[in-house]
Amino acid sequence: MRTLVLWDVDHTLVRIRGLSAEIYAAVFRQVTGRALEYLADMAGRTDRAIITETLRLHRIAPTESLLTAFGDALTAAFADREDEIGRRGKPLSGAREALSALAARPEVVQSVLTGNLEPIARGKLAAFGLHTFVDFEVGAFGFDDLRRPPMVGLARERATGKYGDPFDPAHTVVVGDTPHDVLAGHQGGARVVAVATGASDEAALRDAGAELVLADLSDTEAVVRSVLGVSAP
């Protein structure tokens, strides 16, 4: 049976300092006609959740039409500043090697479980040549749900529909850097490999319940063993 690996994007595979907050501020003004005063916490959350809370912080009702307009404008703004992703960001240590090693294994299907809208996730990974290692058709993205846990089941359904394997919880792995990723994996039906490459340290990720916690992705063999369900040394 194949294993479905669902990667978080920001602070797990890539880091793009400051750009997302800048774009959110510009899009908020574009869509609402007001200056951004408060930006919701972004770590480990979906774009739908971030936009919804940000609007509510400004006492603006997050109607579906407004959420759609905001999402469309956000996608366009990232596309307009695509060159900046490569200049201001970087792939995290070991990300390319880990993706490549897992992509070479026929028993592994790789995709993403990310808070980003799909075009934004594609753009961020493409900026560093990482997009070729994952199958975006079976991933789950920032407008698929307000919360991350249901997105795991959605990705599993998409992967089963394409590849035929059931991808049960024992053969589904979420890799992420926040307690939100850990919660999503456990509630959504997956094992979790956490990496302390974001704001959460190893202790916080263990306390959140991650089965395995790595300092980063730099030890490719340890990443592969962890994803395949064998404890890394």
HELIX and SHEET records of a PDB file:
HELIX    1   1 LEU A   19  THR A   32  1                                  14    
HELIX    2   2 ASP A   47  LEU A   57  1                                  11    
HELIX    3   3 GLU A   64  ASP A   80  1                                  17    
HELIX    4   4 GLU A   82  ARG A   88  1                                   7    
HELIX    5   5 ALA A   95  ALA A  103  1                                   9    
HELIX    6   6 GLU A  118  ALA A  126  1                                   9    
HELIX    7   7 HIS A  131  PHE A  133  5                                   3    
HELIX    8   8 PHE A  136  VAL A  138  5                                   3    
HELIX    9   9 PRO A  149  TYR A  163  1                                  15    
HELIX   10  10 PRO A  169  HIS A  171  5                                   3    
HELIX   11  11 PRO A  179  GLY A  188  1                                  10    
HELIX   12  12 GLU A  202  ASP A  207  1                                   6    
HELIX   13  13 THR A  220  VAL A  227  1                                   8    
SHEET    1   A 5 VAL A 108  VAL A 112  0                                        
SHEET    2   A 5 THR A   3  TRP A   7  1                                        
SHEET    3   A 5 THR A 172  GLY A 176  1                                        
SHEET    4   A 5 ARG A 191  VAL A 195  1                                        
SHEET    5   A 5 LEU A 212  LEU A 214  1                                        
SHEET    1   B 2 VAL A  14  ILE A  16  0                                        
SHEET    2   B 2 GLY A  89  PRO A  91 -1                                        
END                                                                             
